[in-house]
Structures are given as structure tokens and as C-alpha cells.
Amino acid sequence: MKKFQKLSLVLMMFVAVSVVFSSCYKKKDTIAVITVVDASESPVAGAEVVLTYVDDPDIQREDLEQTGTTDGSGKVSFNYNELYKSGQAGVFVLDVIVDGVTVGIIKVEEETTSEETVIVQ
């Protein structure tokens, strides 16, 4: 009987420790930052930036599309926390469209801040 009690106690301690340590994990932000510069590498303020998935016309991913406007330093930030789920592996490769013109791509990686600089004419 004592062997069973010891086994039960060890099992309960294992479960308690597992619950405590598994609940400590905090998902990190999944952010994309675009910096828009002109040909002389000066920041472009007030540019409309759209990140969208258009590589495969058979796959519709409107949920990935986000629009923002650059600030005085030519930067705009996009938050993809709602789309990324903990434990999910993978990235989004999105087109960068500035003022209606596709100027590049960005690879958005999970739980990191992905940055890309694009040049507009």
C-alpha cells in the first residue's frame, strides 16, 4: 500500500509541475515592419503600404492583408498575432505594395519582428 501512495504522490507532483511550467510560456509577437525610402534613401512619410498574399490565385488569404501608413521615419508596423497560433510552424511570404505599386516581398516569421526596407521611385 505504501508503494502505491508513493507512486500516487510522485504522479501528482509530476502533474503539478507540468501544469505550472506549461502555463509559463508566453507567446511572442509576430510583427512585420516595412520601411519605405526613396532613391536617395530618405524616409517616405505618408505612403500607403499594403501587405497581401497574391502568389497563388487559387488560394484566397484576405485574412493576411493589412494596410497602414508610414510615419515620419518611413516605417509602418503590422501585427499578425491573431493569425499566428502557438506551436504553429511556418511563415507568411507577402507582397509589399506601396501606393498601389508592388515593390517587394517580406517573409513574416512566427514570434519575431520581421523587417524589410523597400525603395520607391
ABEGO torsion letter per residue (X at the ends): XAAAAAAAAAAAAAAAAAAAAAAABBBBBBBBBBBBBBAAGBBBBGBBBBBBBAABAABBBAAABBBBBBBAAGBBBBBAAAABBBGBBEBBBBBBBBGGBBAEBBBBBBGBBBBBBBBBX
